[in-house]
Amino acid sequence: MAITLEQALKRYPGAQTYRPGDSEALNREILGLMRSGRKTATCAVPEEFEADPESRPVVGRTDIALDWEGNPAFATRTLSLEEIAFSDMDESRIPAQGEFIDLDDWRRGYAAYYGRNGGFDPGMIFIYERFEVVEDFGVEEPT
C-alpha cells in the first residue's frame, strides 16, 4: 500500500519536500538511481532556496523526495553539505551523483539544466549534498 504525503510528513516531522529533476523523465531517472543506490549525492544552487529558505537542506534532517505527480518516493537524510564553485567541482564528487559519466559530462549536464531553469553562469556556486535513503516508500513491506 502506498503512503500518502500527509503520512510521510507525519512520520518525519520537520521534513521538507523536494522533487528531483525538471521533467517527468529526469525525475524518473533520478528516483531510479536513488532506488538502486547509485545516487547518493546531488547539487543545487543557493538561489533555489531563496523563495523558501526552510527547504534548503540541513545536515541530519530527513526530507521527502517526490515523484513527478507529487507522491512520496523516499525519505532521505542529509549527511553533509559543501559549497563549491562550478569551476572547482572535481572528478571525485561525480560518481556519487549517479547520472554522470565523468566531470565533463557533469559540467555539460548542469550547464544544460540551469540553462533551462533560470540561466547558467560558469561562476555559479553549488551546494553539494551527500544523502542516504532512509525509507523507500515504493517498496512493499513484507507481511
N, C-alpha and C positions, 0 to 999 in steps of 0.2 A: 504494500500500500504506500502510495506517495505521500510525502509530508508536505503540508502547506507552508507558505511563507510565514504565516502567523505562528504556526507550531515551531518552525525553525528559530524564529526570533525569540520565542518564549524559552526554548531550550538553551539558547545562547544569549543571555541578557547583555545588552550593550553592543551587540553585533551591529555592524553596518552592512549594507548590501552593495554588491557591485556586479556588473555584467561584463565579462571579458569580451573584447573584440568590438568591432563597429559594423558587423554584418552577421546574419544568421550563420553563414558558412564559417566565418572566422570564430565565432562563438562556439560552434560545434567542434571545430578543430582543437581549440584551446581546452575545452572541457574534456575532450578525448585524451589529450596529452596529460592533463591533470589526473584523470582516472587511471591511466596506465602507469603513473608515477614518473613519467619523463619530464614533466614540467613542475619545477619546484621553485621557480623564480620568475619575476616579471618586472617590467619597468613602466613607470608613469612619469608625467611631469607635474611639478607642484601646482601649476596653473589649473590642472584638472580639479583641484580640490578647493579653489577659491570660492565658488558658489556655496559649497557645503563643507566647511573645514572639518566637521566631525567625521566625514567619510575618508579622510586621509588615514592610511594605515598606521597602526600603533603596535610596537613590539609587544607581543604577549596577548594581544586581543584576537579573539576569534570572530571572523566575519563570514558572511554568507555569499557565495558565488551563485549567480543566477543564470539559468538558460535564457535563450532569446525571448521566450514567452514570459519571463519573469518568475519562473518557478525555481525553488531552491535546488541546486545541484550538489553543492558541497558546503561544508563548514571548513574554513581554512584559518590556521593560526599563523600570524606574522612572527617569524623567527628573528629577522634582522632587517634593518633599513640602512641604506647608504646613499648619499647624494653623490652623483658622478656626472661629469660633463660628457656629452655625446662623444667628443673627441678623445676622452680618456677611457672610454669603455675598452676592455681588453678581452682577449680570447678566453681567459679562464672563467669569465662570467656567462659565457654563451651557452654551454651545454645544458645548464640547469633551466634555461628558458624553454627548451624543448623544441620549438618550431624552427630554429635556425641551424643552418649547416655550419657556418663559421662567422667570424666577425664581419666580413664583407656582406654576407647575407643579412646579418642583423642590422647593419647600417642601412642597407637598401630597404629592408622591411620597415624599420622605424621611420625613415625619411618618407616613405610612401604613406604610412599610417598617419603621421602627423601632417603630411601634405593634404590628406583628405579631411583632416579634423582640426582645422584652425590655423594651419601653417607650420612649416618646418623651418628651423633655424639651426645650422650646424653648431651654434654656441649654446644650444639648449642644455639645461641641467635636468638630469633624470633622477628619479627615486628608484633605486634598485632594491627590490623586496624579495627576500627569501621567505618561503612559507611552507607549511606542511598541511596536507589534507587530514583533518581530524575526524570527519564523517562524510561518507558518500551517501547522499540521500537517494541516489538512483539504484542502490544495491539493496535487495530484499534481505531482511534479517532471517536467519533460519528459525523455523518453528519447532 
